[in-house]
């Protein structure tokens, strides 16, 4: 499984990232065809668990996500052979809002809805490739 790269540097641990980073914007590219996907990944997962016996408050648990092995939420991109892909971090983010904004910015910069080699078929779940085709 390939590792994440940022500006030519391998990123293998959270400590390789800037302080206070909560996630990143990424681009996964298929080496042979040049097909790509742009998305975002959070470094931590937050879960709410039921209260312990005898208590009333729900428990909140934060743990490191599967970001090291992550290969996208897109069903087709998940099927890509790990040896045939490159994983790039385009930007680190310190807030959830920044993750949303910069994912949108990168998708627009890369013209994902019009680029034939791109697997993104929508932006923000609001703007779909099929709706823009004339």
C-alpha positions as CSV (number, residue, x, y, z in Angstrom):
1,X,0.0,0.0,0.0
2,X,1.5,3.4,-1.0
3,X,2.1,6.0,1.6
4,X,1.0,9.6,1.5
5,X,3.3,12.2,0.0
6,X,3.3,16.0,0.7
7,X,5.6,18.2,-1.4
8,X,7.9,15.2,-2.0
9,X,8.1,14.1,1.6
10,X,6.6,10.9,2.9
11,X,3.9,11.3,5.6
12,X,3.7,8.1,7.7
13,X,2.7,9.5,11.2
14,X,0.5,12.3,12.5
15,X,3.8,13.8,13.9
16,X,4.9,14.3,10.3
17,X,2.1,16.9,9.9
18,X,1.9,20.5,11.1
19,X,0.7,20.9,14.7
20,X,-3.1,21.0,15.3
21,X,-3.9,19.3,12.0
22,X,-7.2,17.5,12.1
23,X,-7.4,16.4,8.5
24,X,-6.1,16.9,4.9
25,X,-7.2,17.3,1.3
26,X,-5.9,14.6,-0.9
27,X,-5.5,13.5,-4.5
28,X,-5.3,9.8,-5.4
29,X,-4.0,9.2,-8.9
30,X,-3.8,6.0,-11.0
31,X,-0.2,5.9,-12.4
32,X,-1.0,4.2,-15.7
33,X,-4.1,6.0,-16.8
34,X,-3.7,9.3,-14.9
35,X,-7.3,9.0,-13.5
36,X,-7.7,10.8,-10.2
37,X,-10.0,11.6,-7.3
38,X,-9.9,14.5,-4.9
39,X,-11.3,14.3,-1.4
40,X,-10.7,15.0,2.3
41,X,-9.8,12.8,5.2
42,X,-10.1,13.4,8.9
43,X,-7.3,12.1,11.1
44,X,-9.6,11.3,14.0
45,X,-13.0,9.6,14.4
46,X,-15.4,10.8,17.1
47,X,-17.9,8.3,18.5
48,X,-20.6,8.7,21.2
49,X,-21.1,5.6,23.3
50,X,-23.9,4.8,25.7
51,X,-23.3,5.7,29.4
52,X,-21.5,3.3,31.7
53,X,-23.7,1.3,34.1
54,X,-24.9,3.6,36.9
55,X,-24.1,6.8,35.0
56,X,-26.3,9.1,32.9
57,X,-23.8,10.9,30.6
58,X,-22.9,9.5,27.2
59,X,-19.3,8.9,26.6
60,X,-17.3,10.6,23.8
61,X,-14.4,8.7,22.3
62,X,-11.8,10.1,20.0
63,X,-9.4,7.8,18.2
64,X,-7.1,7.9,15.2
65,X,-8.8,7.2,11.9
66,X,-7.7,4.8,9.2
67,X,-6.0,7.6,7.3
68,X,-2.7,5.7,6.7
69,X,-4.5,3.0,4.7
70,X,-7.3,5.1,3.3
71,X,-8.0,5.0,-0.4
72,X,-11.2,7.1,-0.8
73,X,-14.9,6.8,-0.2
74,X,-15.6,6.4,-3.9
75,X,-16.5,2.7,-4.6
76,X,-14.6,2.6,-7.9
77,X,-11.4,4.2,-6.5
78,X,-11.5,1.7,-3.6
79,X,-11.1,-1.1,-6.1
80,X,-7.9,0.4,-7.6
81,X,-4.8,-1.8,-7.2
82,X,-2.7,-0.3,-4.4
83,X,0.6,-0.8,-6.4
84,X,-0.8,1.3,-9.3
85,X,-1.7,4.4,-7.3
86,X,-0.1,7.5,-5.8
87,X,-1.5,9.3,-2.8
88,X,-0.8,13.0,-2.4
89,X,-1.7,15.4,0.4
90,X,-2.6,18.7,-1.2
91,X,-3.2,20.7,2.0
92,X,-3.4,20.2,5.8
93,X,-6.4,21.6,7.6
94,X,-6.9,22.6,11.3
95,X,-10.7,22.8,11.3
96,X,-13.7,20.9,9.9
97,X,-14.9,24.0,8.1
98,X,-11.4,24.4,6.5
99,X,-11.7,20.7,5.3
100,X,-14.9,21.5,3.5
101,X,-13.8,24.7,2.0
102,X,-10.4,23.5,0.7
103,X,-11.9,20.3,-0.7
104,X,-14.3,22.5,-2.7
105,X,-11.4,24.8,-3.7
106,X,-9.2,21.9,-5.0
107,X,-12.1,20.3,-6.8
108,X,-12.9,23.5,-8.6
109,X,-9.2,24.1,-9.4
110,X,-8.9,20.7,-10.9
111,X,-12.2,21.1,-12.8
112,X,-13.4,17.8,-11.5
113,X,-16.9,17.9,-13.1
114,X,-15.6,18.5,-16.6
115,X,-12.3,16.5,-16.4
116,X,-12.7,13.2,-18.1
117,X,-9.9,11.5,-16.1
118,X,-11.6,12.5,-12.8
119,X,-13.7,10.2,-10.7
120,X,-15.4,12.9,-8.7
121,X,-19.0,13.1,-10.0
122,X,-20.2,15.8,-7.7
123,X,-19.1,18.7,-5.6
124,X,-20.6,19.1,-2.0
125,X,-23.3,16.6,-2.9
126,X,-25.1,19.5,-4.6
127,X,-23.4,20.0,-8.0
128,X,-23.4,16.9,-10.1
129,X,-21.6,16.2,-13.4
130,X,-24.8,14.8,-15.0
131,X,-26.6,18.1,-14.3
132,X,-24.0,20.2,-16.0
133,X,-23.9,18.2,-19.2
134,X,-25.8,19.9,-22.0
